[in-house]
Amino acid sequence: MKYCSMACRNAAVKRTTPKSKRYLTKTVVCECCRKEFHPWLARATMRYCSVPCRNAGQHKPILDMSPEDVAWLAGLFDGEGCITIETSKNGSPSIKIGITNTCRPLLEHVKAMTGVGYITTRPRQREGWKTTYDWHTTGVNARALLFMMYHRLFSKKERAEQCITPVDP
């Protein structure tokens, strides 16, 4: 069944689904605050009880890296990486950095070395092309990694400087 808007859909779901049936009967423990909660029926794999717990649980600190590891990462990032600055709906900028490569073990090494980010897979777009993999991290972790790599960067140094210097209002 299709609806003309999300408001119509939400109204229909609220009318037809009693509140007691919107949640699973199993109890799950929040991975952040350790409170017990019942996940939504549509989201049976929920791990956090609320959005603040999800945000706190997903933020991981960057692992300590040796100067050699930082230099290696900066070289890889300079050649294969990208820096994106996106503006959210409320107007605040968000930084995203990523590395794209066809060698998944290389990106898994980057993720293990930094302790942050996630890896996604892009299937082949044409016959004969290899599958590509992307490692990304955003926000505070992206800014911290750019700050660590800044003095080792060449081609992406100006863009990194835009991301790590605070903007005066």
DSSP file (Angstrom, degrees, kcal/mol; ACC not computed):
  #  RESIDUE AA STRUCTURE BP1 BP2  ACC     N-H-->O    O-->H-N    N-H-->O    O-->H-N    TCO  KAPPA ALPHA  PHI   PSI    X-CA   Y-CA   Z-CA
    1    1 A M              0   0    0      0, 0.0     2,-0.3     0, 0.0     0, 0.0   0.000 360.0 360.0 360.0 134.4    0.0    0.0    0.0
    2    2 A K        -     0   0    0      2,-0.0     2,-0.3     7,-0.0     3,-0.0  -0.780 360.0-154.3-107.7 151.0    1.4    3.4   -0.9
    3    3 A Y        -     0   0    0     -2,-0.3     3,-0.1     1,-0.1     4,-0.0  -0.866  22.3-128.7-122.4 155.0    0.8    6.7    0.9
    4    4 A C  S    S-     0   0    0     -2,-0.3     2,-0.3     1,-0.1    -1,-0.1   0.738  89.6  -1.5 -75.8 -21.8    0.8   10.3   -0.4
    5    5 A S  S  > S-     0   0    0      1,-0.1     4,-2.0    -3,-0.0    -1,-0.1  -0.972  73.1-103.1-158.0 168.0    3.2   11.4    2.4
    6    6 A M  H  > S+     0   0    0     -2,-0.3     4,-3.1     1,-0.2     5,-0.2   0.831 119.5  59.1 -65.9 -31.6    5.0   10.2    5.5
    7    7 A A  H  > S+     0   0    0      2,-0.2     4,-2.3     1,-0.2    -1,-0.2   0.918 107.3  45.7 -63.9 -42.5    2.4   11.9    7.6
    8    8 A C  H  > S+     0   0    0      2,-0.2     4,-2.4     1,-0.2    -2,-0.2   0.908 114.0  49.2 -65.4 -41.4   -0.3    9.8    6.0
    9    9 A R  H  X S+     0   0    0     -4,-2.0     4,-2.5     2,-0.2    -2,-0.2   0.936 112.1  47.2 -62.6 -46.7    1.8    6.7    6.4
   10   10 A N  H  X S+     0   0    0     -4,-3.1     4,-2.5     1,-0.2    -2,-0.2   0.893 112.0  50.5 -63.5 -39.8    2.5    7.4   10.1
   11   11 A A  H  X S+     0   0    0     -4,-2.3     4,-1.9    -5,-0.2    -1,-0.2   0.908 111.9  48.0 -64.0 -40.9   -1.1    8.2   10.8
   12   12 A A  H  X S+     0   0    0     -4,-2.4     4,-2.3     2,-0.2     5,-0.2   0.903 112.6  48.0 -67.1 -41.3   -2.2    4.9    9.1
   13   13 A V  H  X S+     0   0    0     -4,-2.5     4,-2.4     1,-0.2    -2,-0.2   0.913 111.9  49.7 -65.9 -42.2    0.4    2.9   11.0
   14   14 A K  H  < S+     0   0    0     -4,-2.5    -1,-0.2    -5,-0.2    -2,-0.2   0.866 113.6  46.7 -65.6 -35.0   -0.6    4.5   14.3
   15   15 A R  H  < S+     0   0    0     -4,-1.9    -2,-0.2    -5,-0.2    -1,-0.2   0.898 120.2  36.3 -72.8 -39.9   -4.3    3.8   13.7
   16   16 A T  H  < S+     0   0    0     -4,-2.3    -2,-0.2    -5,-0.1    -3,-0.2   0.731 110.1  62.9 -90.0 -22.3   -3.9    0.2   12.6
   17   17 A T  S  < S-     0   0    0     -4,-2.4    -1,-0.1    -5,-0.2     5,-0.1  -0.896  79.0-136.6-109.0 113.8   -1.0   -1.0   14.9
   18   18 A P    >   -     0   0    0      0, 0.0     3,-1.7     0, 0.0     4,-0.4  -0.341  24.8-115.1 -63.8 150.3   -1.7   -0.9   18.6
   19   19 A K  G >  S+     0   0    0      1,-0.3     3,-1.3     2,-0.2     4,-0.3   0.844 114.2  59.1 -56.8 -37.2    1.1    0.5   20.7
   20   20 A S  G 3  S+     0   0    0      1,-0.3     3,-0.4     2,-0.1    -1,-0.3   0.738 104.6  51.5 -66.3 -21.4    1.7   -2.9   22.4
   21   21 A K  G <  S+     0   0    0     -3,-1.7    -1,-0.3     1,-0.2    -2,-0.2   0.462  90.8  76.6 -95.2  -1.3    2.4   -4.5   19.0
   22   22 A R  S <  S+     0   0    0     -3,-1.3    19,-3.3    -4,-0.4    20,-0.4   0.626  92.4  57.9 -82.5 -12.6    5.0   -2.0   17.8
   23   23 A Y  B    S-A   40   0A   0     -3,-0.4    17,-0.2    -4,-0.3     2,-0.1  -0.866  87.2-110.8-119.5 150.8    7.7   -3.4   20.0
   24   24 A L        -     0   0    0     15,-2.9    -2,-0.1    -2,-0.3    17,-0.1  -0.398  20.9-130.5 -72.7 155.8    9.3   -6.8   20.2
   25   25 A T  S    S+     0   0    0     -2,-0.1    -1,-0.1    13,-0.1     2,-0.1   0.688  81.3  93.6 -81.4 -17.6    8.6   -8.9   23.4
   26   26 A K  S    S-     0   0    0     13,-0.1     2,-0.4     1,-0.0    -2,-0.1  -0.443  73.8-130.9 -75.3 151.2   12.3   -9.7   23.8
   27   27 A T        -     0   0    0     11,-0.1     2,-0.3    -2,-0.1    11,-0.2  -0.866  21.9-167.6-104.0 134.8   14.4   -7.5   26.1
   28   28 A V  E     -B   37   0B   0      9,-3.0     9,-2.6    -2,-0.4     2,-0.5  -0.911  18.4-128.9-121.4 147.4   17.7   -6.1   24.9
   29   29 A V  E     -B   36   0B   0     -2,-0.3     7,-0.2     7,-0.2     2,-0.1  -0.858  29.2-117.3 -98.3 127.9   20.5   -4.5   26.9
   30   30 A C     >  -     0   0    0      5,-3.0     4,-1.1    -2,-0.5    18,-0.2  -0.398  14.7-140.6 -63.0 133.3   21.7   -1.1   25.5
   31   31 A E  T  4 S+     0   0    0     16,-2.2    -1,-0.1     2,-0.1    17,-0.1   0.657  96.5  39.2 -72.0 -14.8   25.4   -1.4   24.5
   32   32 A C  T  4 S+     0   0    0     15,-0.2    -1,-0.1     3,-0.1    16,-0.1   0.893 130.9  16.8 -98.7 -58.8   26.1    2.1   25.8
   33   33 A C  T  4 S-     0   0    0      2,-0.1    -2,-0.1     0, 0.0     3,-0.1   0.534  90.6-129.4 -98.2  -6.9   24.2    2.7   29.1
   34   34 A R     <  +     0   0    0     -4,-1.1     2,-0.2     1,-0.2    -3,-0.1   0.663  56.9 145.0  66.9  18.6   23.3   -0.9   29.9
   35   35 A K        -     0   0    0     -6,-0.1    -5,-3.0     1,-0.0     2,-0.3  -0.604  51.6-117.8 -81.4 148.3   19.6   -0.2   30.3
   36   36 A E  E     +B   29   0B   0     -7,-0.2     2,-0.3    -2,-0.2    -7,-0.2  -0.672  43.3 162.3 -84.4 142.3   17.1   -2.8   29.3
   37   37 A F  E     -B   28   0B   0     -9,-2.6    -9,-3.0    -2,-0.3    12,-0.0  -0.968  39.5-115.3-151.8 165.2   14.7   -1.9   26.5
   38   38 A H        -     0   0    0     -2,-0.3   -11,-0.1   -11,-0.2     3,-0.1  -0.931  35.0-133.1-105.2 119.3   12.3   -3.4   23.9
   39   39 A P        -     0   0    0      0, 0.0   -15,-2.9     0, 0.0     5,-0.1  -0.273  29.4 -94.1 -68.8 157.6   13.4   -2.8   20.3
   40   40 A W  B >   -A   23   0A   0      3,-0.3     3,-0.5   -17,-0.2   -17,-0.3  -0.335  30.6-119.5 -65.4 152.6   10.9   -1.6   17.7
   41   41 A L  T 3  S+     0   0    0    -19,-3.3     3,-0.5     1,-0.2   -18,-0.1   0.884 115.2  49.5 -61.6 -39.8    9.3   -4.3   15.7
   42   42 A A  T 3  S+     0   0    0    -20,-0.4     2,-0.3     1,-0.3    -1,-0.2   0.678 114.3  46.9 -74.6 -16.6   10.7   -2.9   12.4
   43   43 A R    X   +     0   0    0     -3,-0.5     3,-1.6     1,-0.1    -3,-0.3  -0.578  62.6 159.3-125.3  68.5   14.2   -2.7   13.9
   44   44 A A  T 3  S+     0   0    0     -3,-0.5    -1,-0.1    -2,-0.3    -2,-0.1   0.656  72.5  58.2 -67.2 -15.6   14.7   -6.1   15.6
   45   45 A T  T 3  S+     0   0    0     -3,-0.1    -1,-0.3    -5,-0.0    -3,-0.0   0.138  72.4 146.1-102.1  20.3   18.5   -5.6   15.5
   46   46 A M    <   -     0   0    0     -3,-1.6     3,-0.1    -6,-0.2    -3,-0.0  -0.310  23.6-179.8 -58.9 136.9   18.6   -2.4   17.6
   47   47 A R        +     0   0    0      1,-0.1   -16,-2.2   -17,-0.1     2,-0.3   0.558  63.4  53.7-112.0 -15.8   21.7   -2.2   19.8
   48   48 A Y        -     0   0    0    -18,-0.2    -1,-0.1   -17,-0.1   -18,-0.1  -0.925  67.7-142.2-125.4 147.8   21.1    1.2   21.5
   49   49 A C  S    S+     0   0    0     -2,-0.3     2,-0.3     1,-0.1    -1,-0.1   0.694  82.5   7.8 -81.4 -19.3   18.0    2.4   23.4
   50   50 A S  S  > S-     0   0    0      1,-0.1     4,-2.1     0, 0.0     5,-0.1  -0.946  77.8-100.0-153.9 170.1   18.2    6.0   22.1
   51   51 A V  H  > S+     0   0    0     -2,-0.3     4,-2.7     2,-0.2     5,-0.2   0.911 119.4  52.3 -65.6 -43.9   19.9    8.3   19.6
   52   52 A P  H  > S+     0   0    0      0, 0.0     4,-2.3     0, 0.0    -1,-0.2   0.902 110.9  48.4 -60.1 -37.9   22.3    9.8   22.2
   53   53 A C  H  > S+     0   0    0      2,-0.2     4,-2.6     1,-0.2    -2,-0.2   0.900 111.2  50.8 -66.5 -39.1   23.4    6.3   23.2
   54   54 A R  H  X S+     0   0    0     -4,-2.1     4,-1.9     2,-0.2    -1,-0.2   0.929 111.7  47.0 -62.8 -44.7   23.9    5.4   19.6
   55   55 A N  H  X S+     0   0    0     -4,-2.7     4,-1.0     1,-0.2    -2,-0.2   0.908 115.3  45.4 -64.7 -41.8   26.0    8.4   19.0
   56   56 A A  H  < S+     0   0    0     -4,-2.3     3,-0.2    -5,-0.2    -1,-0.2   0.878 114.0  49.6 -68.5 -37.1   28.1    7.8   22.1
   57   57 A G  H  < S+     0   0    0     -4,-2.6    -1,-0.2     1,-0.2    -2,-0.2   0.793 110.4  49.3 -72.9 -28.4   28.5    4.2   21.4
   58   58 A Q  H  < S+     0   0    0     -4,-1.9     2,-0.7    -5,-0.2    -1,-0.2   0.648  88.5  92.5 -87.6 -15.0   29.6    4.7   17.8
   59   59 A H     <  +     0   0    0     -4,-1.0    57,-0.0    -3,-0.2    -4,-0.0  -0.709  56.0 178.3 -82.7 115.7   32.3    7.3   18.6
   60   60 A K        -     0   0    0     -2,-0.7     2,-0.1     3,-0.0    57,-0.1  -0.930  28.3-115.8-117.4 140.9   35.5    5.4   19.1
   61   61 A P        -     0   0    0      0, 0.0     2,-0.2     0, 0.0    80,-0.0  -0.423  35.4-102.9 -73.5 151.5   38.9    7.1   19.8
   62   62 A I        -     0   0    0     -2,-0.1    53,-0.2     1,-0.1    52,-0.1  -0.518  40.1-114.9 -71.5 137.9   41.7    6.9   17.3
   63   63 A L        -     0   0    0     51,-2.9     2,-0.3    -2,-0.2    -1,-0.1  -0.337  35.6 -93.3 -70.7 154.8   44.4    4.4   18.3
   64   64 A D        -     0   0    0     -2,-0.0     2,-0.4     1,-0.0    -1,-0.1  -0.542  48.5-167.0 -68.3 129.4   47.9    5.5   19.1
   65   65 A M        -     0   0    0     -2,-0.3    49,-0.0    -3,-0.1    48,-0.0  -0.925  19.2-118.5-121.5 146.1   50.0    5.3   15.9
   66   66 A S     >  -     0   0    0     -2,-0.4     4,-2.2     1,-0.1     5,-0.2  -0.350  33.7-107.0 -72.8 160.7   53.7    5.5   15.5
   67   67 A P  H  > S+     0   0    0      0, 0.0     4,-2.2     0, 0.0     5,-0.1   0.843 122.6  54.6 -57.7 -32.9   55.2    8.4   13.4
   68   68 A E  H  > S+     0   0    0      2,-0.2     4,-2.5     1,-0.2     5,-0.2   0.906 107.5  49.0 -67.3 -41.2   56.0    5.8   10.7
   69   69 A D  H  > S+     0   0    0      2,-0.2     4,-2.6     1,-0.2    -1,-0.2   0.898 111.2  49.9 -64.2 -40.5   52.3    4.6   10.6
   70   70 A V  H  X S+     0   0    0     -4,-2.2     4,-2.5     2,-0.2    -2,-0.2   0.911 111.7  48.6 -64.2 -41.9   51.1    8.2   10.4
   71   71 A A  H  X S+     0   0    0     -4,-2.2     4,-2.2     2,-0.2    -2,-0.2   0.910 112.2  48.6 -64.8 -42.3   53.6    8.9    7.5
   72   72 A W  H  X S+     0   0    0     -4,-2.5     4,-2.3     2,-0.2    -2,-0.2   0.928 113.2  47.3 -62.1 -45.7   52.4    5.7    5.7
   73   73 A L  H  X S+     0   0    0     -4,-2.6     4,-2.9     1,-0.2    -2,-0.2   0.893 110.6  52.2 -63.8 -40.5   48.8    6.6    6.1
   74   74 A A  H  X S+     0   0    0     -4,-2.5     4,-2.6     2,-0.2    -1,-0.2   0.903 110.2  48.7 -63.2 -41.2   49.4   10.2    4.9
   75   75 A G  H  X S+     0   0    0     -4,-2.2     4,-1.6     2,-0.2    -2,-0.2   0.922 114.2  45.2 -64.5 -44.2   51.1    8.8    1.8
   76   76 A L  H  X S+     0   0    0     -4,-2.3     4,-3.0     1,-0.2     5,-0.4   0.921 115.3  47.8 -63.7 -43.9   48.3    6.4    1.1
   77   77 A F  H  X S+     0   0    0     -4,-2.9     4,-2.0     1,-0.2    -2,-0.2   0.882 108.0  55.2 -66.3 -38.9   45.7    9.1    1.8
   78   78 A D  H  < S+     0   0    0     -4,-2.6    -1,-0.2    -5,-0.2    -2,-0.2   0.869 119.3  33.0 -62.2 -36.6   47.5   11.7   -0.4
   79   79 A G  H  < S+     0   0    0     -4,-1.6    -2,-0.2    -5,-0.2    -1,-0.2   0.855 136.6  17.7 -89.2 -37.1   47.4    9.3   -3.4
   80   80 A E  H  < S+     0   0    0     -4,-3.0    20,-1.7    -5,-0.2    -3,-0.2   0.444 104.6  92.1-117.0  -3.6   44.1    7.4   -2.9
   81   81 A G  E  <  -C   99   0C   0     -4,-2.0     2,-0.3    -5,-0.4    18,-0.2  -0.296  49.0-157.8 -96.5 175.4   42.1    9.5   -0.5
   82   82 A C  E     -C   98   0C   0     16,-2.2    16,-2.0    -2,-0.1     2,-0.4  -0.990   8.8-145.8-148.6 152.9   39.5   12.2   -0.6
   83   83 A I  E     -C   97   0C   0     -2,-0.3     2,-0.4    14,-0.2    14,-0.2  -0.985  18.0-173.4-120.9 127.5   38.2   14.9    1.7
   84   84 A T  E     -C   96   0C   0     12,-3.2    12,-2.6    -2,-0.4     2,-0.6  -0.980  11.5-163.5-124.2 133.0   34.5   15.9    1.6
   85   85 A I  E     -C   95   0C   0     -2,-0.4     2,-0.3    10,-0.2    10,-0.2  -0.962  17.4-176.3-113.8 114.4   32.9   18.8    3.5
   86   86 A E  E     -C   94   0C   0      8,-2.9     8,-3.2    -2,-0.6     2,-0.5  -0.828  20.2-136.2-109.9 148.3   29.1   18.5    3.6
   87   87 A T  E     -C   93   0C   0     -2,-0.3     5,-0.1     6,-0.2    -2,-0.0  -0.910  21.0-141.9-104.9 126.8   26.6   20.9    5.0
   88   88 A S    >   -     0   0    0      4,-2.6     3,-1.7    -2,-0.5     6,-0.0  -0.173  33.2 -92.8 -78.3 177.4   23.8   19.4    7.1
   89   89 A K  T 3  S+     0   0    0      1,-0.3    -1,-0.1     2,-0.1    -2,-0.0   0.813 127.0  52.8 -62.1 -31.1   20.2   20.6    7.1
   90   90 A N  T 3  S-     0   0    0      2,-0.1    -1,-0.3     1,-0.0    -2,-0.0   0.451 120.8-107.4 -86.8   2.0   20.9   22.9   10.1
   91   91 A G  S <  S+     0   0    0     -3,-1.7    -2,-0.1     1,-0.3    -1,-0.0   0.405  74.7 133.1  94.0  -2.1   23.9   24.5    8.2
   92   92 A S        -     0   0    0      1,-0.1    -4,-2.6    -5,-0.1    -1,-0.3  -0.647  56.6-118.5 -85.1 139.9   26.7   23.0   10.2
   93   93 A P  E     -C   87   0C   0      0, 0.0     2,-0.4     0, 0.0    -6,-0.2  -0.466  23.7-161.0 -77.7 147.5   29.6   21.5    8.2
   94   94 A S  E     -C   86   0C   0     -8,-3.2    -8,-2.9    -2,-0.1     2,-0.4  -0.997   8.4-143.8-129.2 131.5   30.5   17.9    8.5
   95   95 A I  E     -C   85   0C   0     -2,-0.4    44,-2.2   -10,-0.2     2,-0.4  -0.779  17.7-179.9 -98.6 137.2   33.9   16.5    7.4
   96   96 A K  E     -CD  84 138C   0    -12,-2.6   -12,-3.2    -2,-0.4     2,-0.4  -0.996   3.1-173.2-135.1 128.9   34.2   13.0    5.8
   97   97 A I  E     +CD  83 137C   0     40,-2.5    40,-2.0    -2,-0.4     2,-0.3  -0.920  11.4 169.7-119.5 150.7   37.5   11.5    4.7
   98   98 A G  E     -CD  82 136C   0    -16,-2.0   -16,-2.2    -2,-0.4     2,-0.4  -0.989  26.8-145.0-155.1 161.0   37.9    8.3    2.7
   99   99 A I  E     -CD  81 135C   0     36,-2.2    36,-2.6    -2,-0.3     2,-0.4  -1.000  16.3-159.1-130.2 130.2   40.3    6.0    0.8
  100  100 A T  E     + D   0 134C   0    -20,-1.7     2,-0.3    -2,-0.4    34,-0.2  -0.925  25.3 145.5-112.7 134.6   39.2    4.0   -2.2
  101  101 A N  E     - D   0 133C   0     32,-2.4    32,-3.2    -2,-0.4    -2,-0.0  -0.976  52.0-127.2-158.4 162.8   41.1    1.0   -3.4
  102  102 A T  S    S+     0   0    0     -2,-0.3     2,-0.8    30,-0.2    29,-0.1   0.477  91.3  83.4 -92.7  -3.9   40.5   -2.4   -5.0
  103  103 A C    >>  -     0   0    0      1,-0.2     4,-1.3    30,-0.1     3,-0.5  -0.841  57.3-173.3-104.4  99.3   42.5   -4.2   -2.3
  104  104 A R  H 3> S+     0   0    0     -2,-0.8     4,-2.4     1,-0.2     5,-0.2   0.886  82.4  59.1 -61.5 -41.1   40.2   -4.8    0.7
  105  105 A P  H 3> S+     0   0    0      0, 0.0     4,-1.9     0, 0.0    -1,-0.2   0.855 102.3  55.7 -57.7 -32.9   43.0   -6.1    3.0
  106  106 A L  H <> S+     0   0    0     -3,-0.5     4,-1.7     2,-0.2    -2,-0.2   0.935 110.5  43.5 -62.1 -46.1   44.8   -2.8    2.6
  107  107 A L  H  X S+     0   0    0     -4,-1.3     4,-2.4     1,-0.2    -1,-0.2   0.830 110.2  55.6 -71.4 -31.8   41.7   -0.9    3.8
  108  108 A E  H  X S+     0   0    0     -4,-2.4     4,-2.4     2,-0.2    -1,-0.2   0.865 106.5  52.2 -65.6 -34.8   41.2   -3.4    6.6
  109  109 A H  H  X S+     0   0    0     -4,-1.9     4,-2.5    -5,-0.2    -2,-0.2   0.901 108.5  50.3 -65.5 -41.0   44.7   -2.7    7.7
  110  110 A V  H  X S+     0   0    0     -4,-1.7     4,-2.4     2,-0.2     5,-0.3   0.926 112.0  47.7 -61.5 -44.9   43.9    1.1    7.7
  111  111 A K  H  X S+     0   0    0     -4,-2.4     4,-2.6     1,-0.2     5,-0.3   0.905 114.5  45.8 -64.0 -41.6   40.8    0.4    9.8
  112  112 A A  H  < S+     0   0    0     -4,-2.4    -1,-0.2     2,-0.2    -2,-0.2   0.870 113.5  49.9 -68.5 -36.1   42.8   -1.8   12.2
  113  113 A M  H  < S+     0   0    0     -4,-2.5    -2,-0.2    -5,-0.2    -1,-0.2   0.897 121.7  31.9 -70.8 -40.9   45.6    0.7   12.4
  114  114 A T  H  < S-     0   0    0     -4,-2.4   -51,-2.9     2,-0.2    -2,-0.2   0.806  93.1-140.5 -86.6 -30.9   43.4    3.7   13.1
  115  115 A G  S  < S+     0   0    0     -4,-2.6     2,-0.3    -5,-0.3    -3,-0.1   0.523  70.6  84.5  82.3   5.4   40.6    1.9   15.1
  116  116 A V        +     0   0    0     -6,-0.3    -1,-0.3    -5,-0.3    -2,-0.2  -0.855  58.8  44.0-134.2 168.3   37.9    4.0   13.4
  117  117 A G        -     0   0    0     -2,-0.3     2,-0.3    -3,-0.1    20,-0.2  -0.218  62.4-105.7  93.9 178.9   35.9    4.1   10.2
  118  118 A Y  E     -E  136   0C   0     18,-1.9    18,-2.3    -2,-0.1     2,-0.5  -0.966  17.5-129.1-145.3 158.6   34.0    1.6    8.2
  119  119 A I  E     -E  135   0C   0     -2,-0.3     2,-0.3    16,-0.2    16,-0.2  -0.936  21.6-173.2-115.8 131.3   34.5   -0.2    4.9
  120  120 A T  E     -E  134   0C   0     14,-2.7    14,-2.6    -2,-0.5     2,-0.4  -0.846  17.1-131.4-119.2 159.7   31.9   -0.4    2.1
  121  121 A T  E     -E  133   0C   0     -2,-0.3    12,-0.2    12,-0.2    10,-0.0  -0.920  11.0-164.6-114.4 133.8   31.9   -2.3   -1.2
  122  122 A R  E     -E  132   0C   0     10,-3.2    10,-1.9    -2,-0.4     3,-0.1  -0.975  23.0-134.5-114.0 119.4   31.1   -0.9   -4.6
  123  123 A P        -     0   0    0      0, 0.0     7,-0.1     0, 0.0     9,-0.1  -0.174  38.8 -74.3 -68.2 166.5   30.4   -3.6   -7.2
  124  124 A R        -     0   0    0      1,-0.1     7,-0.1     5,-0.1     3,-0.1  -0.312  35.2-161.4 -59.8 138.4   31.9   -3.5  -10.7
  125  125 A Q  S    S+     0   0    0      5,-0.3     2,-0.3     1,-0.2    -1,-0.1   0.719  74.5  22.8 -93.6 -24.7   30.3   -0.9  -13.0
  126  126 A R  S >  S-     0   0    0      4,-0.1     3,-1.7     0, 0.0    -1,-0.2  -0.945  94.9 -86.6-138.0 159.0   31.6   -2.5  -16.2
  127  127 A E  T 3  S+     0   0    0     -2,-0.3     3,-0.1     1,-0.2    -2,-0.0  -0.456 115.2  24.1 -63.8 132.8   32.8   -5.8  -17.4
  128  128 A G  T 3  S+     0   0    0      1,-0.4    -1,-0.2    -2,-0.2     2,-0.2   0.226  94.9 117.4  94.6 -13.8   36.5   -6.3  -16.7
  129  129 A W    <   -     0   0    0     -3,-1.7    -1,-0.4     1,-0.1     2,-0.2  -0.596  63.6-121.8 -84.7 149.3   36.6   -3.7  -13.8
  130  130 A K        -     0   0    0     -2,-0.2     2,-0.3    -3,-0.1    -5,-0.3  -0.493  29.8 -98.4 -83.9 158.6   37.5   -4.8  -10.3
  131  131 A T        -     0   0    0     -2,-0.2     2,-0.3   -29,-0.1    -1,-0.1  -0.578  42.2-144.8 -71.4 137.4   35.3   -4.4   -7.3
  132  132 A T  E     - E   0 122C   0    -10,-1.9   -10,-3.2    -2,-0.3     2,-0.4  -0.785   8.1-154.0-108.5 153.8   36.3   -1.3   -5.3
  133  133 A Y  E     -DE 101 121C   0    -32,-3.2   -32,-2.4    -2,-0.3     2,-0.4  -0.948   4.1-154.3-125.8 144.7   36.2   -0.8   -1.6
  134  134 A D  E     -DE 100 120C   0    -14,-2.6   -14,-2.7    -2,-0.4     2,-0.5  -0.973   3.5-161.1-122.8 131.8   35.9    2.5    0.4
  135  135 A W  E     +DE  99 119C   0    -36,-2.6   -36,-2.2    -2,-0.4     2,-0.3  -0.957  23.7 176.2-106.6 129.6   37.1    3.2    3.9
  136  136 A H  E     +DE  98 118C   0    -18,-2.3   -18,-1.9    -2,-0.5     2,-0.3  -0.950  17.9 176.0-132.9 151.0   35.4    6.2    5.5
  137  137 A T  E     -D   97   0C   0    -40,-2.0   -40,-2.5    -2,-0.3     2,-0.3  -0.966  14.8-164.6-146.8 154.7   35.4    8.1    8.7
  138  138 A T  E >>  +D   96   0C   0     -2,-0.3     3,-0.9   -42,-0.2     4,-0.7  -0.785  40.8   3.7-132.8 170.8   33.5   11.3    9.6
  139  139 A G  H 3> S+     0   0    0    -44,-2.2     4,-2.3    -2,-0.3     5,-0.2  -0.221 119.6   2.5  64.4-132.3   33.3   14.1   12.1
  140  140 A V  H 3> S+     0   0    0      1,-0.2     4,-2.5     2,-0.2    -1,-0.2   0.873 133.5  51.6 -61.2 -41.2   35.7   14.4   15.1
  141  141 A N  H <> S+     0   0    0     -3,-0.9     4,-2.3     2,-0.2    -1,-0.2   0.889 109.2  50.1 -66.7 -38.1   37.7   11.3   14.0
  142  142 A A  H  X S+     0   0    0     -4,-0.7     4,-2.3   -47,-0.2    -2,-0.2   0.931 112.3  47.3 -64.0 -45.0   38.2   12.7   10.4
  143  143 A R  H  X S+     0   0    0     -4,-2.3     4,-2.2     1,-0.2    -2,-0.2   0.910 112.0  50.3 -63.2 -42.1   39.4   16.0   11.8
  144  144 A A  H  X S+     0   0    0     -4,-2.5     4,-2.1     2,-0.2    -1,-0.2   0.903 110.9  48.5 -64.7 -41.2   41.8   14.3   14.2
  145  145 A L  H  X S+     0   0    0     -4,-2.3     4,-2.3     2,-0.2    -1,-0.2   0.907 110.9  50.5 -66.4 -40.1   43.3   12.1   11.5
  146  146 A L  H  X S+     0   0    0     -4,-2.3     4,-1.3     1,-0.2    -2,-0.2   0.895 109.6  51.5 -62.4 -38.5   43.7   15.1    9.2
  147  147 A F  H  < S+     0   0    0     -4,-2.2     4,-0.4     1,-0.2    -1,-0.2   0.898 110.9  47.8 -63.7 -40.7   45.4   17.0   12.0
  148  148 A M  H  < S+     0   0    0     -4,-2.1     3,-0.3     1,-0.2    -2,-0.2   0.884 119.5  38.3 -66.6 -38.9   47.8   14.0   12.6
  149  149 A M  H >X S+     0   0    0     -4,-2.3     3,-2.0     1,-0.2     4,-0.8   0.556  87.3 101.9 -88.6  -8.7   48.6   13.7    8.9
  150  150 A Y  G >< S+     0   0    0     -4,-1.3     3,-1.1     1,-0.3    -1,-0.2   0.833  80.0  47.3 -50.9 -49.6   48.7   17.4    8.0
  151  151 A H  G 34 S+     0   0    0     -4,-0.4    -1,-0.3    -3,-0.3    -2,-0.1   0.613 113.1  51.1 -71.9 -11.2   52.5   17.9    7.9
  152  152 A R  G <4 S+     0   0    0     -3,-2.0    -1,-0.2    -4,-0.1    -2,-0.2   0.507  90.1  98.6-100.5  -7.6   53.0   14.8    5.8
  153  153 A L    <<  +     0   0    0     -3,-1.1   -78,-0.1    -4,-0.8   -79,-0.0  -0.494  38.0 169.3 -83.8 151.5   50.4   15.7    3.1
  154  154 A F  S >  S+     0   0    0     -2,-0.2     3,-0.9   -79,-0.1     4,-0.3   0.626  76.1  27.7-120.1 -68.2   51.3   17.3   -0.3
  155  155 A S  T 3  S+     0   0    0      1,-0.2     4,-0.2     2,-0.1     3,-0.2   0.759 129.2  40.1 -75.2 -24.1   48.4   17.4   -2.7
  156  156 A K  T 3> S+     0   0    0      1,-0.1     4,-2.2     2,-0.1    -1,-0.2   0.212  83.9 104.4-107.7  15.2   45.7   17.5   -0.1
  157  157 A K  H <> S+     0   0    0     -3,-0.9     4,-2.2     2,-0.2    -1,-0.1   0.905  79.6  48.5 -66.3 -43.2   47.3   19.9    2.3
  158  158 A E  H  > S+     0   0    0     -4,-0.3     4,-1.6     1,-0.2    -1,-0.2   0.922 113.5  46.9 -64.3 -43.7   45.3   23.0    1.4
  159  159 A R  H  > S+     0   0    0      1,-0.2     4,-1.1    -4,-0.2    -1,-0.2   0.890 112.0  51.0 -65.4 -39.3   42.0   21.1    1.7
  160  160 A A  H  X S+     0   0    0     -4,-2.2     4,-1.9     1,-0.2     3,-0.3   0.877 106.1  55.7 -64.6 -37.2   43.1   19.5    5.0
  161  161 A E  H  X S+     0   0    0     -4,-2.2     4,-1.6     1,-0.2    -1,-0.2   0.876 103.4  54.6 -63.7 -37.1   43.9   23.0    6.3
  162  162 A Q  H  < S+     0   0    0     -4,-1.6    -1,-0.2     1,-0.2    -2,-0.2   0.839 111.7  45.9 -62.1 -32.7   40.4   24.2    5.6
  163  163 A C  H  < S+     0   0    0     -4,-1.1    -2,-0.2    -3,-0.3    -1,-0.2   0.816 115.5  41.8 -82.2 -32.2   39.1   21.3    7.7
  164  164 A I  H  < S+     0   0    0     -4,-1.9    -2,-0.2   -18,-0.1    -1,-0.2   0.658  95.5  83.7 -96.5 -14.9   41.3   21.6   10.7
  165  165 A T  S  < S-     0   0    0     -4,-1.6     2,-0.1    -5,-0.2     0, 0.0  -0.737  84.3-116.8 -88.3 135.4   41.4   25.3   11.2
  166  166 A P        -     0   0    0      0, 0.0     2,-0.5     0, 0.0    -2,-0.1  -0.389  24.5-124.8 -69.7 146.7   38.5   26.8   13.1
  167  167 A V        -     0   0    0     -2,-0.1    -5,-0.0     2,-0.0     0, 0.0  -0.802  18.7-132.4 -94.6 129.0   36.2   29.2   11.3
  168  168 A D              0   0    0     -2,-0.5    -1,-0.0     1,-0.1     0, 0.0  -0.619 360.0 360.0 -79.2 136.1   35.7   32.6   12.9
  169  169 A P              0   0    0      0, 0.0    -1,-0.1     0, 0.0    -2,-0.0   0.504 360.0 360.0 -73.0 360.0   32.0   33.7   13.1
